[in-house]
Amino acid sequence: MKTIVSSGMICVQSKLGITYSICKISFHLSEDETFQYIFEPNYWVMDLLTPDVFQGIPGLNLDLRAKQYVRENRIPTFISERVPSTNREDFYTLLQEVGMTYMDPVEYLIRTKKQYSGDGLFLKPLLPLTEVNFEHDARFETTARFIKTILQSLADGRPVKINNVLIQDAHRKTVHDVLAFIYARSLEAQKAKQHEGIAKARSEGRYKGRKPIRVESVAFLEMLEKVERKEILPHDAAHALGISIDKYYRLKKQLQK
């Protein structure tokens, strides 16, 4: 019997702008219309998070530390809270907004820009978790950017090496927490320095307010293509371009006119 499978990664973003890949979700639909959802948690990533960032996945008892959570022929809470039901008046309009002609719940959640208000969880496409090695001669714009890149690799669940030395699973949280602390302090220092500069400019009558961020059209189109190929999320594209997610969608809308 033929079965269609769609998969995605349930994620949550911290206040530092790091996206954590906490659980793979797969939707299996058979020709006889039976279906199942399979959740495969990344506990080594969940364990990096504090309760103010991640409070669990609705409908799953993660205390069991099960390798998989399977729901046969019933819609799990995580899906029912986020995916529109077929009896909604605007059901097909919502499908059209994300370029779909039929409902695939996992694919819908990957494509939609609508955010569920009950928690900060969202879906992104599955990406290969290749090993990353940060060597001593790695070049980054700033030390803070370098630290954030390491944090993001740990949050992705990737095997991470520093100068060819693998960070063992037992040490991942310690390394993560130390780097997160340093990164947070660097952001605070950067913000304080910026405020000092603005205050000084105001006192000297030189401050003219924040200038609009200019976005090069070529760079934006490159990011837009990556989003459409499902290589990255819109939020990731906006962050890479240095703009807000609202401005990202405004620019996208202008291009589509």
ZINORRA-V160355 format. One line per field, one symbol per residue. ss: DSSP state (@ for helix, = for strand, . for the rest). A space follows every 10 residues. Layout:
ss = ???
This chain:
ss = ..======== ===.....== ========== ....====== =.@@@@.... .......... .@@@....== ==....@@@@ .......... @@@@@@@... ....@@@@@@ @......... .===...... .===...... ..@@@@@@@@ @@@@@@...= ==..==..@@ @@@@@@@@@@ @@@@@@@@@@ @@@@@@@@@@ @@@....... ......@@@@ @@@@@@@@.. ...@@@@@@@ @...@@@@@@ @@@@@@.
